[in-house]
């Protein structure tokens, strides 16, 4: 038996199974990759997806520093806005929950969990669920036939049938155009600081009115800075009766447990729709955008209020201009020009696939987007087959839950389901091939 015989056998086999002759061979499709799936990112979403894939028997390689964005880009002292019940990183069996972490570490987790404690939980989860994590950085992803080629920063290469991008909010910070041209000495984003100690004794302007803005303002004042928060409108204190309409107050008084959703994202009744991302995904694009914008309207948890007394607030007008003025930055708000030592932007994030600098140009252009956010199927798959996005980059498609840890369960299940289905299909083909090959071998022997 020579190579031509096996080539003829493969062609015959593909014809019997109805597999087109064009395109990659069976060998290329199912045997040319080092692993079935590569996960890029080791934050809550990357770890959750990896744990679901591994539990499904999918050979998976995960790249990234565990919980690095949380540890390096969120100021020390910050706390999770989500309630404790919605802060578990998901694994298929629920074996690595916060409850088990607390019991094993013999510590009690506060309802408003400090970022440092959550990072420790995430690294503990990684050691349990993804012990073979590869901490190297991915520098490039490109397609090669029916597989992806993944190049690492050290030059090493992997091939995979499926790639899941779970890089979170890294390099996705939003910076208003009015601050363009100002050096880092005068303006920075909250994600650029792991602590605020360097701002002691300085006069700081914070732009924004959400959780990050208000909590950063408190942490800065506690670090010895003089802080003024600048925002377009009043601060919405989440959980405060002041922001509820009369009918909402009445409902909360008699039925709070039924009105409050598990993840506590958004206001009733929209909050309950947000809990079901599969339903959100089926909505028209304009409706999904409305759900996402309303569900994530700027607001701050009311447990910050007792520490907020030393923060000066200037609301009602946006920043019109910001320019360097000697050793200070001059900010124009309304008809006033105010000088600060530094401006801190708590202006959130905007997903932009082009800023995810791992994609080869040809692959990046092939990812269909709306306003720079990828189009995704119900299994988080982009317009490029078997290229998935998980976490905040999926919020445009599945709603606000994807911006919070609570969404890790749905994302993990959905992506693992896609991998299992393809695996089952390849298994059917493989079994059929084995049967036909055995028959052909018997014919040859006879």
C-alpha positions as CSV (number, residue, x, y, z in Angstrom):
1,X,0.0,0.0,0.0
2,X,1.4,3.4,-1.0
3,X,0.5,7.0,-0.5
4,X,-1.6,7.1,-3.6
5,X,-3.8,4.3,-2.3
6,X,-4.5,6.3,0.9
7,X,-5.1,9.4,-1.1
8,X,-7.6,7.5,-3.3
9,X,-9.2,6.0,-0.2
10,X,-9.6,9.5,1.4
11,X,-11.2,10.9,-1.7
12,X,-13.6,7.9,-2.0
13,X,-14.4,8.2,1.7
14,X,-15.2,11.9,1.5
15,X,-17.5,11.4,-1.5
16,X,-19.5,8.7,0.4
17,X,-19.9,11.0,3.4
18,X,-20.8,13.9,1.3
19,X,-17.8,16.0,2.3
20,X,-16.8,18.5,-0.5
21,X,-13.4,17.8,-2.1
22,X,-12.5,21.4,-1.9
23,X,-11.0,22.8,1.3
24,X,-8.8,21.2,3.9
25,X,-8.4,17.5,4.1
26,X,-9.6,15.5,7.1
27,X,-6.1,15.2,8.3
28,X,-5.7,19.0,8.2
29,X,-9.0,19.6,9.9
30,X,-8.6,17.2,12.8
31,X,-5.0,16.3,13.2
32,X,-2.9,19.4,12.3
33,X,-3.5,21.4,15.5
34,X,-1.5,21.1,18.7
35,X,-4.7,21.6,20.7
36,X,-8.4,21.9,20.1
37,X,-8.7,25.2,21.8
38,X,-6.5,28.1,22.9
39,X,-7.8,30.6,25.4
40,X,-6.2,34.0,25.5
41,X,-6.6,35.7,28.9
42,X,-6.6,34.3,32.4
43,X,-9.1,36.6,34.1
44,X,-12.5,35.4,35.3
45,X,-13.9,34.8,31.8
46,X,-10.7,33.1,30.4
47,X,-10.5,30.8,33.5
48,X,-14.3,30.0,33.4
49,X,-14.3,29.1,29.7
50,X,-11.2,27.0,30.1
51,X,-12.6,25.1,33.0
52,X,-15.8,24.3,31.0
53,X,-13.8,23.3,27.9
54,X,-11.5,21.0,29.9
55,X,-14.5,19.4,31.7
56,X,-15.9,18.6,28.2
57,X,-12.8,16.8,27.3
58,X,-11.6,19.5,24.9
59,X,-7.8,19.8,24.8
60,X,-7.2,23.4,25.9
61,X,-4.2,25.6,26.4
62,X,-4.6,28.9,28.3
63,X,-2.2,31.8,28.0
64,X,-1.9,34.8,30.3
65,X,-1.1,36.0,33.8
66,X,-3.9,35.0,36.2
67,X,-6.1,38.0,37.2
68,X,-3.5,40.4,35.9
69,X,-5.9,43.2,34.9
70,X,-7.6,43.1,38.2
71,X,-4.3,43.2,40.1
72,X,-2.4,45.8,38.0
73,X,-5.1,48.1,36.7
74,X,-7.5,48.6,39.6
75,X,-6.5,50.8,42.5
76,X,-5.8,49.0,45.8
77,X,-8.7,49.4,48.2
78,X,-11.5,49.2,45.6
79,X,-14.3,46.8,46.1
80,X,-16.6,44.7,43.9
81,X,-19.9,46.4,43.1
82,X,-21.6,43.1,42.6
83,X,-23.2,41.2,45.5
84,X,-21.3,38.2,46.8
85,X,-23.7,35.8,45.3
86,X,-23.0,37.1,41.8
87,X,-19.2,37.1,42.2
88,X,-18.4,33.4,41.8
89,X,-16.2,32.5,38.8
90,X,-18.1,29.6,37.2
91,X,-16.8,26.1,36.7
92,X,-19.2,23.3,35.4
93,X,-19.7,21.6,38.8
94,X,-19.6,24.7,41.0
95,X,-16.7,23.1,42.8
96,X,-14.6,26.3,43.0
97,X,-17.0,28.8,44.4
98,X,-16.3,31.6,46.8
99,X,-17.9,29.5,49.5
100,X,-15.3,26.7,49.0
101,X,-12.5,29.3,48.8
102,X,-13.6,30.9,52.0
103,X,-13.9,27.5,53.8
104,X,-10.5,26.4,52.6
105,X,-8.8,29.7,53.5
106,X,-10.8,30.0,56.7
107,X,-11.8,33.5,56.0
108,X,-15.1,35.3,55.7
109,X,-15.8,37.1,52.5
110,X,-17.4,40.6,52.8
111,X,-20.5,41.5,50.8
112,X,-18.4,44.3,49.1
113,X,-15.3,42.2,48.4
114,X,-12.0,44.1,48.2
115,X,-10.3,43.7,44.8
116,X,-7.2,42.2,46.5
117,X,-9.3,39.4,48.0
118,X,-11.0,38.8,44.7
119,X,-7.7,38.6,42.9
120,X,-6.6,36.0,45.5
121,X,-9.8,34.0,44.9
122,X,-9.2,34.2,41.1
123,X,-5.6,32.8,41.4
124,X,-6.9,30.1,43.8
125,X,-9.6,29.2,41.2
126,X,-6.8,29.1,38.5
127,X,-4.7,26.7,40.6
128,X,-7.7,24.4,41.1
129,X,-9.4,24.5,37.6
130,X,-6.5,25.4,35.2
131,X,-3.3,24.2,36.9
132,X,-1.5,24.0,33.6
133,X,-1.8,27.7,32.8
134,X,0.9,29.1,30.5
135,X,1.8,32.6,31.7
136,X,3.4,33.6,28.4
137,X,2.0,36.4,26.3
138,X,0.3,35.9,22.9
139,X,1.7,38.3,20.4
140,X,-0.1,37.2,17.2
141,X,-3.0,35.1,16.0
142,X,-3.5,34.3,12.3
143,X,-5.3,31.7,10.2
144,X,-3.5,29.0,8.3
145,X,-5.9,26.9,6.3
146,X,-8.5,25.5,8.7
147,X,-6.6,26.2,11.9
148,X,-5.3,29.2,13.8
149,X,-1.6,29.8,14.3
150,X,-0.8,31.4,17.7
151,X,2.6,33.0,18.1
152,X,3.9,33.9,21.6
153,X,6.1,36.8,22.6
154,X,9.1,34.4,23.0
155,X,8.7,33.2,19.4
156,X,7.1,29.8,20.3
157,X,4.1,28.8,18.2
158,X,1.0,26.8,18.7
159,X,-1.8,25.7,16.4
160,X,-5.4,25.3,17.4
161,X,-8.8,24.5,15.9
162,X,-10.5,27.1,18.1
163,X,-9.4,30.4,19.7
164,X,-11.3,32.2,22.6
165,X,-10.3,35.8,23.2
166,X,-11.0,36.7,26.9
167,X,-8.7,39.6,27.4
168,X,-11.3,41.7,29.2
169,X,-10.9,45.4,29.3
170,X,-7.2,45.5,28.6
171,X,-6.4,48.4,26.3
172,X,-10.1,49.3,25.9
173,X,-10.2,52.4,28.1
174,X,-12.2,55.4,26.7
175,X,-10.5,58.7,26.7
176,X,-12.6,61.8,25.6
177,X,-11.2,63.7,22.7
178,X,-10.9,66.9,24.7
179,X,-8.0,65.4,26.6
180,X,-6.0,64.4,23.5
181,X,-2.5,65.7,23.4
182,X,-2.0,66.0,27.1
183,X,0.9,64.1,28.6
184,X,0.5,61.3,31.1
185,X,1.9,63.7,33.7
186,X,-1.4,65.7,33.5
187,X,-4.1,63.2,32.6
188,X,-4.5,59.4,33.0
189,X,-7.3,56.8,33.2
190,X,-8.2,55.0,36.4
191,X,-7.0,51.7,34.9
192,X,-3.5,53.1,34.8
193,X,-3.1,53.0,38.6
194,X,-2.7,50.2,41.0
195,X,-2.7,52.7,43.9
196,X,-3.1,56.4,44.5
197,X,-0.2,57.0,46.9
198,X,1.7,59.2,44.3
199,X,-1.2,61.8,44.4
200,X,-0.8,62.7,48.1
201,X,-1.0,66.5,48.5
202,X,-2.0,67.1,44.9
203,X,-5.2,68.7,43.6
204,X,-7.0,66.1,41.4
205,X,-10.0,66.4,39.1
206,X,-11.9,63.2,38.4
207,X,-14.1,63.1,35.3
208,X,-17.1,60.8,35.6
209,X,-19.9,59.9,37.9
210,X,-20.0,56.1,38.0
211,X,-18.7,53.5,40.5
212,X,-15.1,54.0,39.4
213,X,-15.3,57.8,39.6
214,X,-16.9,57.9,43.0
215,X,-14.8,55.1,44.6
216,X,-11.6,56.6,43.1
217,X,-12.5,60.0,44.6
218,X,-12.9,58.4,48.1
219,X,-9.6,56.5,47.8
220,X,-7.8,59.6,46.6
221,X,-9.1,61.7,49.5
222,X,-8.1,59.0,51.9
223,X,-4.6,59.0,50.3
224,X,-4.3,62.7,51.1
225,X,-5.3,64.3,47.8
226,X,-7.7,67.2,47.3
227,X,-10.4,65.9,45.0
228,X,-13.1,67.5,42.8
229,X,-15.4,65.3,40.8
230,X,-16.6,66.8,37.5
231,X,-19.7,65.2,35.9
232,X,-22.5,66.0,33.5
233,X,-25.4,65.3,35.9
234,X,-26.2,64.3,39.5
235,X,-24.6,61.1,40.9
236,X,-27.0,58.2,41.0
237,X,-26.6,56.3,44.2
238,X,-27.5,52.7,43.5
239,X,-29.7,51.1,46.2
240,X,-30.8,54.5,47.5
241,X,-34.6,55.0,47.7
242,X,-34.0,58.6,46.5
243,X,-33.6,57.3,42.9
244,X,-36.7,55.1,42.9
245,X,-40.0,56.2,41.7
246,X,-43.0,56.0,43.9
247,X,-44.3,52.7,42.4
248,X,-40.8,51.3,42.8
249,X,-40.6,52.2,46.5
250,X,-44.0,50.5,47.1
251,X,-42.8,47.4,45.3
252,X,-39.5,47.2,47.2
253,X,-41.3,47.6,50.5
254,X,-43.5,44.5,50.0
255,X,-41.5,42.3,47.5
256,X,-37.8,43.3,47.5
257,X,-36.5,39.7,47.2
258,X,-38.6,39.1,44.0
259,X,-37.7,42.5,42.5
260,X,-34.0,42.3,43.2
261,X,-32.3,40.1,40.6
262,X,-29.4,37.8,41.5
263,X,-26.7,39.9,39.8
264,X,-28.4,43.2,40.8
265,X,-27.7,44.9,37.4
266,X,-30.1,47.5,36.3
267,X,-33.5,48.6,37.6
268,X,-36.6,46.5,37.8
269,X,-38.0,45.0,35.6
270,X,-35.1,45.3,33.1
271,X,-32.8,43.7,35.6
272,X,-34.6,40.3,35.2
273,X,-34.2,40.4,31.4
274,X,-30.4,41.1,31.9
275,X,-30.2,37.8,33.8
276,X,-31.0,35.9,30.6
277,X,-28.3,36.8,28.0
278,X,-29.6,34.2,25.5
279,X,-32.9,36.2,25.3
280,X,-31.0,39.5,25.0
281,X,-29.1,38.0,22.1
282,X,-32.3,37.4,20.2
283,X,-33.5,41.0,20.5
284,X,-33.0,43.4,17.6
285,X,-29.7,45.2,17.6
286,X,-31.2,48.6,18.6
287,X,-33.1,47.0,21.5
288,X,-30.0,45.2,22.7
289,X,-28.1,48.5,22.6
290,X,-30.8,50.1,24.6
291,X,-30.8,47.3,27.2
292,X,-27.0,47.6,27.5
293,X,-27.0,51.4,27.9
294,X,-29.9,51.5,30.4
295,X,-28.6,48.5,32.3
296,X,-25.2,50.1,32.7
297,X,-26.1,53.7,33.3
298,X,-23.6,55.5,35.4
299,X,-24.2,55.1,39.1
300,X,-22.3,54.3,42.3
301,X,-23.1,51.9,45.1
302,X,-24.6,53.7,48.1
303,X,-22.2,52.0,50.5
304,X,-19.6,54.6,49.3
305,X,-21.7,57.5,50.7
306,X,-20.4,57.5,54.3
307,X,-16.8,58.0,53.0
308,X,-17.8,60.6,50.3
309,X,-18.1,63.6,52.6
310,X,-14.7,65.2,51.7
311,X,-15.3,65.0,47.9
312,X,-16.2,68.2,46.2
313,X,-18.7,67.6,43.3
314,X,-19.2,69.9,40.3
315,X,-22.0,68.6,38.2
316,X,-24.2,69.8,35.4
317,X,-21.6,70.6,32.7
318,X,-19.0,68.6,30.8
319,X,-15.4,69.5,30.4
320,X,-15.1,71.8,27.4
321,X,-11.4,72.2,27.2
322,X,-8.3,70.9,28.9
323,X,-4.8,72.3,28.3
324,X,-1.4,72.3,29.9
325,X,-0.8,75.6,31.8
326,X,2.8,75.5,33.1
327,X,3.1,72.7,35.7
328,X,-0.7,72.4,35.9
329,X,-3.6,71.4,33.7
330,X,-6.3,74.0,33.1
331,X,-9.8,72.6,32.7
332,X,-12.8,74.6,31.4
333,X,-16.1,73.6,32.9
334,X,-19.0,75.8,31.8
335,X,-17.8,79.4,32.2
336,X,-15.1,78.5,34.7
337,X,-11.4,77.7,34.1
338,X,-10.0,75.6,37.0
339,X,-6.4,74.4,37.5
340,X,-5.4,71.0,38.8
341,X,-2.2,69.1,39.2
342,X,-3.7,66.1,37.5
343,X,-6.9,64.9,35.8
344,X,-8.1,61.3,36.4
345,X,-10.5,59.9,33.8
346,X,-13.1,57.6,35.2
347,X,-14.8,57.5,31.8
348,X,-15.2,53.8,31.4
349,X,-14.3,51.6,28.5
350,X,-15.4,51.1,24.8
351,X,-14.7,47.8,23.1
352,X,-12.6,48.2,20.0
353,X,-11.4,45.0,18.3
354,X,-8.7,47.0,16.4
355,X,-7.1,47.7,19.8
356,X,-6.7,44.0,20.5
357,X,-3.3,43.9,19.1
358,X,-3.0,40.2,18.7
359,X,-4.7,39.7,15.4
360,X,-2.9,39.5,12.1
361,X,-4.2,42.3,9.8
362,X,-6.0,39.9,7.5
363,X,-7.7,38.2,10.4
364,X,-8.6,41.5,12.1
365,X,-10.3,42.7,8.9
366,X,-12.3,39.5,8.7
367,X,-14.0,40.0,12.0
368,X,-17.4,41.7,11.4
369,X,-18.1,44.5,13.8
370,X,-20.7,47.1,14.6
371,X,-19.0,50.3,16.0
372,X,-15.9,48.3,16.6
373,X,-17.6,45.5,18.7
374,X,-17.7,42.0,17.2
375,X,-20.8,40.4,15.9
376,X,-21.3,37.1,17.8
377,X,-23.5,34.0,17.4
378,X,-25.4,32.5,20.3
379,X,-22.2,30.6,21.1
380,X,-20.0,33.7,21.2
381,X,-18.5,32.8,17.8
382,X,-17.5,35.7,15.5
383,X,-17.8,36.0,11.8
384,X,-14.5,34.1,11.6
385,X,-15.3,30.4,12.2
386,X,-14.3,29.1,15.6
387,X,-13.0,32.5,16.8
388,X,-14.9,33.4,20.0
389,X,-15.0,36.5,22.2
390,X,-15.9,36.3,25.9
391,X,-16.4,38.9,28.6
392,X,-17.0,42.6,28.1
393,X,-16.3,42.3,24.3
394,X,-19.6,40.2,24.1
395,X,-21.8,42.8,25.9
396,X,-22.9,44.3,22.7
397,X,-24.5,40.9,21.8
398,X,-25.6,39.5,25.1
399,X,-26.2,42.6,27.4
400,X,-24.7,44.0,30.6
401,X,-24.3,40.6,32.3
402,X,-21.1,40.1,30.2
403,X,-19.5,43.0,31.9
404,X,-19.7,41.3,35.3
405,X,-18.3,38.1,36.8
406,X,-21.9,36.7,36.9
407,X,-21.8,36.2,33.2
408,X,-18.9,33.6,33.3
409,X,-21.3,30.7,33.7
410,X,-23.3,31.4,30.5
411,X,-20.2,32.2,28.5
412,X,-18.4,29.0,29.6
413,X,-21.4,26.8,28.9
414,X,-22.1,28.3,25.5
415,X,-18.5,28.1,24.2
416,X,-18.0,24.6,25.5
417,X,-21.2,23.5,23.8
418,X,-19.9,24.8,20.4
419,X,-16.6,22.9,21.0
420,X,-18.5,19.7,22.0
421,X,-20.7,19.8,18.9
422,X,-17.7,20.1,16.5
423,X,-15.9,17.4,18.5
424,X,-18.9,15.1,18.1
425,X,-19.1,15.8,14.4
426,X,-15.4,15.0,13.9
427,X,-15.8,11.8,16.0
428,X,-18.6,10.6,13.7
429,X,-16.4,11.2,10.7
430,X,-13.5,9.5,12.4
431,X,-15.6,6.4,13.3
432,X,-17.0,6.3,9.8
433,X,-13.5,6.5,8.4
434,X,-12.3,3.7,10.7
435,X,-15.1,1.4,9.5
436,X,-14.4,2.1,5.9
437,X,-10.6,1.8,6.3
438,X,-11.0,-1.6,8.0
439,X,-13.2,-2.7,5.1
440,X,-10.7,-1.5,2.6
441,X,-7.8,-3.2,4.4
442,X,-9.7,-6.5,4.5
443,X,-10.3,-6.2,0.7
444,X,-6.6,-5.6,0.2
445,X,-5.7,-8.7,2.3
446,X,-8.1,-10.9,0.4
